[in-house]
Amino acid sequence: MKRIRVLQLISGIAIGDHSGGAEQFAARLAIGLPGDRFDRAVFAMWQYGSPTEDIWRRKLEDAGVQIAGMIHPSGQLWPDLYRAGQILWSFTSKFQPHIINSHSERGDTLNALLRVFHRTSPLAVRTMHTDQQWQERPWAGRLLTFGVFPLLFKREIAISEQTRTVMDRRPLARLIHKSATLCYNGIDEALFDYQAPGLIPDLPPDRPRVVIVGRLAQQKGHRDLLQAFVHIHHMSGAHLLIIGSGPLEADLRSQAKDLNLNQVVHFLGSRTDVPALLATADLLVSASLWEGFPTVILEAMALGIPVVATEVSGSRELIRSGETGLLAPPGQPDALSEAVLALLADKATADRMARAAHERARRFTIQNTIATYAELYETLCMHQREK
């Protein structure tokens, strides 16, 4: 079979700073697709000058993945999007992808435009990483997601049951009998045999360690966790490790100080050793207000770390409360602190849940996910050739 050219369209590769799980997944997908069957490229719209960009650029280049885009945003959305679209148009003419797979609302928009107007008319695929897209421009989201995307995209992929349900309920999708494809994100299967290098220095070894991992943005619920941690620390003496960076960092540091938590809350920034940090924790907390399919929860499950998460889509598909972890209502610090303290106070129960979670996580590996995408791309191209 002729090699298939696939372009992953993402917002950027400043993963952990300005970009998140969707971008990381797309980069890992591009790296993991078999090089003997696929020519792979990533178009990252924005460049931020973050150290993590250099890390991911090297990873992509070492795997033989082409990288394009990377413009410096001016802060003016529409002019920036126009510039990104021009460069994407030129790169599409050069690379001539058979398939463009987009992973964000703005990327989806550019993908749809290329499908209609570019002379190569690449097959358009979109992966919807959350059921809460278009938070800032809901009117545009309704127009595109409900009225345009079902017609223009050859395949729409959901990363959770909740996301698939949202997509399949669209009236136009039902009318034309178009269902989304469910394909969960995954983690590297090597994590199941990971050995922790040791305790984190400069933290008391006799105090419980609670970890939260994610971009410091409204979605991740750090404010609620800090509020909850006043009671958590008072009752357990626990320390909180916050891994990630983002626009709310200054505000969260100020909040921790105002709550007299600055000695027990540790801002570690973006890290490349997240598994090592997770493996030495007593508990992972996901305090998100909404989620797609949080792979950090999967990572903790694979490492045998107990999990407390908010009951939002994606998280509740991984955590069966009372069996593989505990769930708490989103946006309720008191309920969150109660769940955290329950597991910190009962190590036997926490360990039992962690063992059950470890077994459940085995079905969600990135190797399985990449194989599913590879088969999907090949099937789409085969059907296109038969027409």
C-alpha positions as CSV (number, residue, x, y, z in Angstrom):
1,M,0.0,0.0,0.0
2,K,1.2,3.5,-0.8
3,R,2.5,5.4,2.2
4,I,-0.1,7.7,3.7
5,R,0.7,11.3,4.4
6,V,-0.9,12.5,7.7
7,L,-0.7,16.0,9.1
8,Q,-1.6,16.6,12.8
9,L,-2.9,20.1,13.2
10,I,-2.5,21.5,16.7
11,S,-2.2,24.8,18.5
12,G,1.4,24.4,19.7
13,I,4.1,22.2,21.2
14,A,4.7,24.3,24.4
15,I,3.2,21.3,26.2
16,G,2.7,21.9,29.9
17,D,3.1,25.7,29.5
18,H,0.7,27.0,26.8
19,S,-0.5,23.7,25.4
20,G,-2.1,20.7,27.1
21,G,-3.2,17.1,26.7
22,A,-4.7,17.4,23.2
23,E,-1.4,18.7,21.8
24,Q,0.7,16.2,23.7
25,F,-1.5,13.4,22.4
26,A,-1.3,14.6,18.8
27,A,2.5,14.8,19.0
28,R,2.8,11.3,20.5
29,L,0.4,10.1,17.8
30,A,2.6,11.6,15.0
31,I,5.7,10.0,16.6
32,G,4.1,6.6,17.1
33,L,2.6,6.1,13.7
34,P,4.7,3.5,11.8
35,G,7.2,5.3,9.6
36,D,7.2,2.5,7.0
37,R,3.4,3.1,6.4
38,F,3.0,6.8,7.0
39,D,4.7,10.1,6.2
40,R,4.1,12.2,9.3
41,A,3.9,15.9,9.9
42,V,2.8,18.3,12.7
43,F,1.6,21.8,12.0
44,A,1.8,23.8,15.3
45,M,0.1,27.1,14.9
46,W,1.8,29.1,17.7
47,Q,5.3,29.5,19.0
48,Y,5.9,30.8,22.6
49,G,9.6,30.5,23.2
50,S,9.0,27.9,25.9
51,P,11.7,25.4,26.9
52,T,9.2,22.6,26.4
53,E,8.9,23.6,22.7
54,D,12.6,22.7,22.2
55,I,12.1,19.3,24.0
56,W,9.1,18.4,21.8
57,R,10.7,19.7,18.6
58,R,13.7,17.4,19.2
59,K,11.3,14.4,20.0
60,L,9.4,15.0,16.7
61,E,12.5,15.5,14.6
62,D,14.3,12.5,16.1
63,A,11.3,10.4,15.1
64,G,11.4,11.7,11.5
65,V,8.3,13.9,11.9
66,Q,8.2,17.2,9.9
67,I,7.3,20.3,11.8
68,A,5.8,23.4,10.4
69,G,4.0,26.6,11.5
70,M,5.2,28.0,14.8
71,I,4.3,31.7,14.4
72,H,4.6,34.1,17.2
73,P,1.1,35.2,18.2
74,S,0.5,39.0,18.4
75,G,-2.5,38.6,20.7
76,Q,-5.0,39.6,18.0
77,L,-6.9,36.4,17.3
78,W,-8.2,37.0,13.8
79,P,-5.0,38.4,12.2
80,D,-3.0,35.7,13.9
81,L,-5.4,33.0,12.7
82,Y,-5.2,34.5,9.2
83,R,-1.4,34.3,9.2
84,A,-1.4,30.7,10.5
85,G,-3.9,29.8,7.8
86,Q,-1.7,31.2,5.1
87,I,1.3,29.2,6.3
88,L,-0.8,26.1,6.7
89,W,-2.1,26.6,3.1
90,S,1.4,26.7,1.8
91,F,2.6,23.8,3.8
92,T,-0.4,21.7,2.6
93,S,0.5,22.5,-1.0
94,K,4.1,21.2,-0.3
95,F,3.4,18.2,1.9
96,Q,0.1,17.3,0.2
97,P,-1.4,15.3,3.0
98,H,-3.9,12.6,2.3
99,I,-5.4,13.3,5.8
100,I,-5.4,16.3,8.1
101,N,-6.3,15.4,11.7
102,S,-7.1,18.5,13.8
103,H,-7.2,18.6,17.6
104,S,-8.7,22.0,18.6
105,E,-11.6,24.2,17.8
106,R,-9.5,26.7,15.7
107,G,-7.6,23.9,14.1
108,D,-10.9,22.2,13.2
109,T,-12.0,25.5,11.5
110,L,-8.8,25.7,9.4
111,N,-9.1,22.0,8.6
112,A,-12.6,22.4,7.3
113,L,-11.6,25.4,5.1
114,L,-8.8,23.4,3.6
115,R,-11.1,20.5,2.8
116,V,-13.4,22.9,0.8
117,F,-11.0,25.3,-0.8
118,H,-7.5,23.8,-1.1
119,R,-6.8,22.2,-4.5
120,T,-5.6,18.9,-2.8
121,S,-8.8,18.6,-0.8
122,P,-7.3,16.4,2.0
123,L,-9.6,14.2,4.0
124,A,-10.6,16.1,7.1
125,V,-10.6,14.3,10.5
126,R,-11.1,16.0,13.8
127,T,-10.5,14.6,17.3
128,M,-12.7,16.3,19.9
129,H,-10.8,16.2,23.2
130,T,-13.5,17.7,25.5
131,D,-17.2,18.1,25.5
132,Q,-16.8,21.7,26.6
133,Q,-15.3,23.3,23.5
134,W,-15.9,26.9,22.4
135,Q,-16.1,28.4,25.9
136,E,-15.1,31.9,24.7
137,R,-17.2,32.0,21.5
138,P,-20.2,29.7,21.9
139,W,-22.1,31.2,19.0
140,A,-19.3,30.3,16.6
141,G,-19.1,26.9,18.2
142,R,-22.7,26.1,17.7
143,L,-22.7,27.2,14.1
144,L,-19.6,25.2,13.2
145,T,-20.0,22.1,15.4
146,F,-23.7,21.7,14.7
147,G,-24.1,23.0,11.2
148,V,-20.8,22.6,9.3
149,F,-18.5,20.0,10.8
150,P,-20.8,17.0,10.4
151,L,-20.9,17.7,6.6
152,L,-17.2,18.4,6.0
153,F,-15.3,16.0,8.3
154,K,-14.8,12.5,7.0
155,R,-14.5,11.2,10.5
156,E,-15.0,12.8,13.9
157,I,-13.3,11.1,16.9
158,A,-14.4,11.3,20.5
159,I,-12.0,10.5,23.3
160,S,-14.7,9.7,25.9
161,E,-18.2,8.3,26.0
162,Q,-19.5,11.7,27.2
163,T,-17.9,13.5,24.3
164,R,-19.2,10.9,21.8
165,T,-22.7,11.4,23.3
166,V,-22.5,15.2,22.8
167,M,-21.4,14.7,19.2
168,D,-24.0,12.1,18.3
169,R,-26.8,14.2,19.7
170,R,-26.3,17.0,17.2
171,P,-29.5,17.2,15.0
172,L,-27.6,17.3,11.7
173,A,-25.4,14.4,12.7
174,R,-28.5,12.3,13.5
175,L,-30.2,13.4,10.3
176,I,-27.3,12.3,8.0
177,H,-26.7,9.2,10.2
178,K,-23.2,10.2,11.2
179,S,-21.8,8.8,14.4
180,A,-18.6,9.8,16.1
181,T,-15.9,7.1,16.6
182,L,-14.8,6.5,20.1
183,C,-11.1,6.1,20.6
184,Y,-9.7,6.7,24.1
185,N,-6.4,8.3,24.6
186,G,-3.7,6.3,26.4
187,I,-0.5,6.1,28.2
188,D,2.8,4.3,27.5
189,E,2.6,0.7,28.5
190,A,6.1,1.0,30.0
191,L,4.6,3.0,32.9
192,F,3.1,-0.2,34.3
193,D,6.6,-1.4,35.2
194,Y,8.1,2.0,36.2
195,Q,10.4,2.0,39.2
196,A,10.5,5.3,41.2
197,P,14.0,6.7,41.6
198,G,13.4,7.9,45.2
199,L,11.8,10.5,47.3
200,I,11.7,14.1,46.3
201,P,14.4,16.1,48.1
202,D,13.7,19.1,50.3
203,L,10.3,17.8,51.4
204,P,9.7,16.2,54.8
205,P,9.7,12.4,54.3
206,D,7.1,11.8,57.0
207,R,4.4,14.0,55.6
208,P,1.8,12.8,53.1
209,R,2.4,14.2,49.6
210,V,-0.6,15.2,47.4
211,V,0.1,16.0,43.8
212,I,-1.9,17.9,41.1
213,V,-0.7,17.9,37.5
214,G,-1.9,20.2,34.8
215,R,-1.8,23.6,33.2
216,L,-2.4,26.4,35.7
217,A,-5.7,27.5,34.1
218,Q,-9.3,27.8,35.2
219,Q,-10.3,24.4,33.9
220,K,-8.1,22.5,36.3
221,G,-9.7,23.8,39.5
222,H,-6.5,24.7,41.4
223,R,-8.3,27.4,43.3
224,D,-10.7,24.9,44.7
225,L,-7.9,22.5,45.7
226,L,-6.0,25.3,47.5
227,Q,-9.2,26.3,49.4
228,A,-9.7,22.6,50.3
229,F,-6.1,22.2,51.3
230,V,-6.4,24.5,54.3
231,H,-8.5,21.8,56.0
232,I,-6.5,18.9,54.4
233,H,-3.2,20.2,55.8
234,H,-4.7,21.0,59.2
235,M,-6.0,17.4,59.6
236,S,-3.1,15.5,58.0
237,G,-0.1,17.7,57.8
238,A,0.1,16.9,54.0
239,H,2.1,18.9,51.5
240,L,0.8,19.8,48.1
241,L,2.9,19.6,44.9
242,I,1.6,21.6,42.0
243,I,3.2,20.5,38.7
244,G,2.6,22.7,35.7
245,S,2.6,26.3,34.6
246,G,0.2,28.7,33.0
247,P,-1.6,32.0,33.2
248,L,-2.9,31.6,36.7
249,E,0.4,30.9,38.4
250,A,0.8,34.4,40.0
251,D,-2.8,34.3,41.2
252,L,-2.4,30.8,42.7
253,R,0.8,31.7,44.5
254,S,-0.9,34.7,46.0
255,Q,-3.9,32.6,47.0
256,A,-1.6,30.1,48.7
257,K,0.1,32.9,50.6
258,D,-3.2,34.5,51.7
259,L,-4.3,31.1,53.0
260,N,-1.0,30.7,54.9
261,L,-0.1,27.6,52.8
262,N,3.0,29.0,51.2
263,Q,5.2,26.7,53.4
264,V,3.3,23.5,52.4
265,V,2.3,24.2,48.8
266,H,5.2,23.7,46.3
267,F,5.0,25.1,42.8
268,L,7.3,22.9,40.7
269,G,6.5,24.4,37.3
270,S,6.5,22.3,34.1
271,R,8.5,19.1,34.5
272,T,9.8,16.4,32.2
273,D,9.9,13.9,35.2
274,V,6.2,13.7,36.0
275,P,6.2,9.9,36.4
276,A,9.0,10.2,38.9
277,L,7.2,12.8,40.9
278,L,3.9,10.9,40.7
279,A,5.5,7.7,41.8
280,T,6.6,9.2,45.1
281,A,3.2,10.7,45.9
282,D,0.6,9.4,48.4
283,L,-2.3,10.7,46.3
284,L,-3.1,12.4,43.0
285,V,-5.9,14.9,42.9
286,S,-7.7,16.1,39.7
287,A,-9.8,19.1,40.7
288,S,-11.0,19.9,37.1
289,L,-14.2,21.7,36.4
290,W,-14.4,19.9,33.0
291,E,-12.2,17.3,31.3
292,G,-11.9,15.3,28.1
293,F,-10.0,12.1,29.0
294,P,-7.3,13.0,31.6
295,T,-4.2,10.9,30.9
296,V,-2.6,12.1,34.1
297,I,-5.2,10.1,36.0
298,L,-4.3,7.1,33.9
299,E,-0.6,7.7,34.7
300,A,-1.3,7.6,38.4
301,M,-3.4,4.5,38.0
302,A,-0.6,2.7,36.1
303,L,1.9,3.7,38.8
304,G,-0.4,2.5,41.6
305,I,-1.1,5.9,43.1
306,P,-4.5,6.5,44.7
307,V,-6.7,9.1,42.9
308,V,-9.3,11.6,44.0
309,A,-11.0,13.3,41.0
310,T,-13.9,15.6,40.4
311,E,-17.0,13.9,38.9
312,V,-16.7,15.4,35.4
313,S,-16.8,13.7,32.0
314,G,-13.7,11.7,31.2
315,S,-12.7,11.4,34.9
316,R,-15.8,9.5,35.8
317,E,-15.2,7.1,33.0
318,L,-11.8,6.2,34.6
319,I,-12.6,6.4,38.3
320,R,-15.4,4.2,39.6
321,S,-15.9,5.9,43.0
322,G,-15.2,3.6,45.9
323,E,-13.6,1.0,43.6
324,T,-10.7,2.6,41.7
325,G,-10.6,5.9,43.5
326,L,-13.0,8.5,44.9
327,L,-15.0,11.2,43.1
328,A,-16.1,14.5,44.4
329,P,-18.5,17.2,42.9
330,P,-16.6,19.8,40.9
331,G,-16.3,23.3,42.4
332,Q,-16.9,22.1,46.0
333,P,-13.7,22.4,48.1
334,D,-15.4,20.9,51.2
335,A,-16.3,17.7,49.3
336,L,-12.9,17.6,47.8
337,S,-11.1,17.9,51.1
338,E,-13.4,15.2,52.6
339,A,-12.5,12.7,49.8
340,V,-8.7,13.5,50.1
341,L,-8.7,13.1,53.8
342,A,-10.7,9.8,53.6
343,L,-7.9,8.2,51.5
344,L,-5.0,9.7,53.4
345,A,-6.5,8.4,56.7
346,D,-7.2,4.9,55.4
347,K,-4.1,3.5,53.7
348,A,-5.5,0.0,53.3
349,T,-8.5,1.3,51.4
350,A,-6.4,3.6,49.3
351,D,-4.0,0.7,48.4
352,R,-6.9,-1.5,47.5
353,M,-8.4,1.1,45.2
354,A,-4.9,1.8,43.7
355,R,-4.5,-1.9,42.9
356,A,-7.9,-2.1,41.2
357,A,-7.1,1.1,39.3
358,H,-3.8,-0.3,38.1
359,E,-5.5,-3.3,36.5
360,R,-8.2,-1.1,34.9
361,A,-5.6,1.2,33.4
362,R,-4.1,-1.6,31.4
363,R,-6.7,-1.3,28.7
364,F,-5.8,2.3,27.9
365,T,-2.4,2.3,26.3
366,I,-1.0,4.7,23.7
367,Q,0.2,1.8,21.7
368,N,-3.4,0.5,21.3
369,T,-4.6,4.0,20.5
370,I,-2.0,4.6,17.8
371,A,-2.8,1.2,16.2
372,T,-6.5,2.2,16.1
373,Y,-5.7,5.6,14.4
374,A,-3.4,3.9,11.9
375,E,-6.1,1.5,10.9
376,L,-8.6,4.3,10.7
377,Y,-6.4,6.4,8.4
378,E,-5.7,3.4,6.1
379,T,-9.4,2.6,5.9
380,L,-10.3,6.1,5.0
381,C,-7.7,6.3,2.3
382,M,-8.7,2.9,0.9
383,H,-12.3,4.0,0.6
384,Q,-11.3,7.2,-1.0
385,R,-9.3,5.4,-3.7
386,E,-12.2,3.1,-4.4
387,K,-14.5,6.0,-5.3
